[in-house]
Amino acid sequence: MYNAVILAGGETSWLKEVAGTPYRAWAPLKGKPIALYIAEALLQSGKAGKVLIVGPQAANPSTLPKNVEVIAAGDTLMSTVTLALEYFGTQQPVIFTTDDIPCITAAAVKDFVERAEVLGAQVCYTIIPKAAVEKDFPTAHRTYVKIADGQFTGGNIFLVDPQVIPQCRKQVEAVFAKRKDIFALCRWLGWSFIFKYAIGILNLAQVEKRASEIFGFTGRAIITNYAAIGMDVDKIEDWHLAENYLGKVGKGYRHGEN
């Protein structure tokens, strides 16, 4: 089994009005903090032996499930990742998730990790077909990228070899800094890459190759039909969608079978 990290440093201003806290991790969704939905899915998958929530320490330790702990986040994404790795060490791969995917299930985690183990890449991440999202979350508004293999949105779970973190820290920070400047991001990716995307011939293998070149590790994308992996709570509409969806799951609804 692996160690797992929930990256929980983010604040969301609108969230305080509906949940009483600006911290996504501790926002009570249908009576349970979002981070605990995620932690339970990780532990129940049989793939994570311990879960570390790296973020604001808003929870009473006595209320946390067994094998779940909390430490303070850093000032940046990569400093938070570094703190998690200092806690766990770098001897084996680590499962990372964001703190805003309350609909994720143990089955989704198990499926992802088992498929990542077969690939053996240093970093594995998830992408979700548009059809899978529309099936499980028909009212959701997500951002999709269209490539030759289909239309996909990104997921929020990763299996990472910690040994690659030091060498890709600057590249990750550069991508994060450029995320809202499309022109700068295009220059950074390379115009030939963007041209292939624009004319519809860019495929998944080429994306994996370019990402591996940029970050300096072997990266592979796993196409999953577990759409909840990508259903992050970024706005109030997402909050209400998650509320309704978790209510359906509580009544026996099952989703995302590959």
N, C-alpha and C positions, 0 to 999 in steps of 0.2 A: 504494500500500500504506500501511497504518497502522502506528503504533507500538502496542505492546501492553504491558499492565501486569498482573502477577500479584501480587495483594495477599496478602502472606505473613507478616503480623505475629503470627498466632495461635499460642498454645501449647495443647497438649492433654495433660493429666496421664496418662491411660490409655495414650497412645501410646508413652510411654517404655518400658513393659513389653514391648510387642510389636515395637517398631522401634528401640529404643535411643536415641531422641531425642524430646523433647516438641514439636518443631517440625514441623508437618504438611508444610511445603514440602520438607524434607530427609529425611523418613521414607522409607527404602528399601522400596518395594513391589515384590516380585518382582525385586529387585536394582537398581531404579532409583528415585531420589528422585521423589516425587510431582510436584514443580514441573517436573521435566524432561519428564514425560509431557505436561504442559500446554503447556510451551514448544515442544515438538516439534510438537504439534498446531497451534499458532498459526502457526509458521513454515511448516509443510508445507501449510497451507491456501492459501498464496499471497496471503493478505490482510494478513499482518503481516511487516514487514521487520526489526523489531528487537523484542526482548522484554526488559523490565525486571522483575526479581523484587525486590519491595520488602519486605524482611523480614530475619530473622537471617542474617548472612553466614557460614553454616556450610559453604558449598561452597568447594572449592579452585577459584579462577578458571580454572586450567589444565584443569579437567575439564568446564567449561561448553561447550555447543555454540557455534558461531560465531553472532554476533548476539544472544547472551544475556548480560546483565550483572546484577549484584546491587548494591543499595544498602540501607542500613539503613532500617527502618520508623520511623514516628513513634510517639507515645504513644497516638494515637487513630486511628480509621478515617480521618477527614477529614484529619488531619495527614499520614497516610501517602499519601493521594490527592494532597495538595498537593505533597509531596516528588516524587512521580512527575511531576506536571505541570511542576514547576520544572526537572526533568531534561530533559523532552521539549519543553517549550514548549506554547503553546496555539493554534498555527496551524491544526491539523487535528484531526478526531475521533480519539479513542483507544479501543482495545479494552481493557476491564477484565475480569479473571476473578478468582475466588477461588483459593486455593491448595490446594483439597481435592477436585478433580474429575479424578482420574487417568484415568478412562475416556473423557474427551472425545477426539474425533477431528478430524482435519483437515477431513473432509467436514462435520461439524457446525459448525465455525467458519465455513467457506466459505458454507454455506447461510444461517447467521444473518446474516453481514455483507452478503451480497448482498441479502437481503430487507430489511435495515435501510436500505441505501442507497436502495432504491426508495421507502421510506416518508419518508425525509428529516426525521425528527423529531430534536430535540436530544438526546434520550435514548431508546435502544431497549433493551429487555430481553426475556427469554424466559419463557414459561410452557409447561408440558408437560402434555398430557392424561393423565389417570390410565390410560387404556387403553394408551398408549405406554409408560409406566413398567412396567405389568404385563406387557407383551409382552417387553421386553428384560431386566427385572429382577423376575421374578415373586415373589421372596422378599423384596423390599425393603419396608421400612416407612417410608412418607413421609407428610407432612402435606399434605392437600389442602383447597382452598377450592372450595366449590360455588357457582357463579353460574349465571345463566340459560343461558350458552353451554356449560356442562359443568363437570366437575371437573378442577382443575389444581393442579400444584405448581410452585414457582418454579424458574427456572434460575439459573445463576451466571456468565453472560457478558453484557456490556453494551457498547454502542457509545455513547460520550458526547462531546458537544461540550464541550471544556474551558471555553469561555466561560461556561457556566452554573454552574460549580462555586462561585465566590465567592458568588453570590446564593442558593444553596440549602444552603449549609453548615450554617446553624443549624437548618433544617428537617430535614435528614438526621440531625443529632445528636439532635434532639428525638425522632424516630421510634425511633432506636436506644435512647435512654434509656427509652422507654415500651414497648418491645417485650414485656416480661413483665408489664405492668400493663394488663390488658384494659380495665378501666373508664376509665383515663386515656387510652388509645388511642382508645376509642370517643368520648369527649368531644372529642378532638382532631380526629378524622375528621368528626364531625358525626352527630347521632343520626338524621337523615333518611337518611343514607347507610347506617348500620347497620340501620335499619328495613327498607330495601329488600333488604338482604342476608338479613335474618332471614326475610322472607316469600317469598324466592326469586325476586324480580324484578330484582335487580341484574344488569346485564350488563357485558361487557368494555368497551364504549364509555364507560359511566358511570364505571368504575374508572379508565380512562385520563384522563378529564376531571377527576375529583377529584384524582388524583395530580398532574396538570399544574397545577391551581389551587393546591395546597398547596406544591409545590416551585418553582413559577414558571418552568417550562419546558414545552415540548411533549414529552410522553412517549408512546411507543407500545409495546404488548406484541406480541411475535411468538410465535405458537403454533407450536411445533416438535415433531416426533416423534423428535428425537434426544434420547432420555431421559438419556443420559450427561451432558448439560449440567447436569442437576439432581441427579446422584448424588454428593453431597458425603459425605466420610468424616468423620462426626461421632461415631461410636461404634465399638466393636470389631466389632460385627456388620457394619457398613459396610466395615470393613477387610477382613474375610474375604470379603465379597461381591465387592469390587473385585478381590481376589486371584483368585478363581474366574473372574470375568468376563474379566479380562485374559488368563488362561490360555486361555479359549475363543476370544478374538479372535486370540491367537497361533496358533491352529490353523485360522484361516480363517473364523471366524464373522463375519458382517456384520450390522449393526443400524441401526435408526433411519431407514430410507429414507422420505422424505416422499412 
